[in-house]
Amino acid sequence: MKQNFFCCVKLFNLISCNDMHQVLLYSVIFVSCISFLLALIACARVGNFIKSTDGLDWSSVANITGDLATLKKTIQTLNNRMNGMHSPKAAEQELLMQLMSQQQNQKMNGKISGG
């Protein structure tokens, strides 16, 4: 009886071990196929990039860099204007002129009034 039980356990282990090996084999094949497809997609993308930059020389790169710098400066100036950092100075100058004229008027009257 013990021997039959031992043979059954041994047979079960052999079958489950083979099943596990098959699962591992098929999963490795599946992962390798997916990896191969992803590598093909990456190669195609690199090929497209090389094709699109084929006619690009260093003078073109320098022109593009200069254009980007100009565009960046323009966008920064626009954002600053929208945020009010570079608002027109006319209003401030008018206030200063009014204060100066008030101080001159006070000195002309001879009376200096405190606040």
Stockholm file with secondary structure:
# STOCKHOLM 1.0

chainA/1-115         MKQNFFCCVKLFNLISCNDMHQVLLYSVIFVSCISFLLALIACARVGNFIKSTDGLDWSSVANITGDLATLKKTIQTLNNRMNGMHSPKAAEQELLMQLMSQQQNQKMNGKISGG
#=GR chainA/1-115 SS CHHHHHHHHHHHHHHHHHHHHHHHHHHHHHHHHHHHHHHHHHHHHHHHHHHHTTTCCHHHHHHHHHHHHHHHHHHHHHHHHHHTTTCCSHHHHHHHHHHHHHHHHHHHHTCCCCC
#=GC SS_cons         CHHHHHHHHHHHHHHHHHHHHHHHHHHHHHHHHHHHHHHHHHHHHHHHHHHHTTTCCHHHHHHHHHHHHHHHHHHHHHHHHHHTTTCCSHHHHHHHHHHHHHHHHHHHHTCCCCC
//
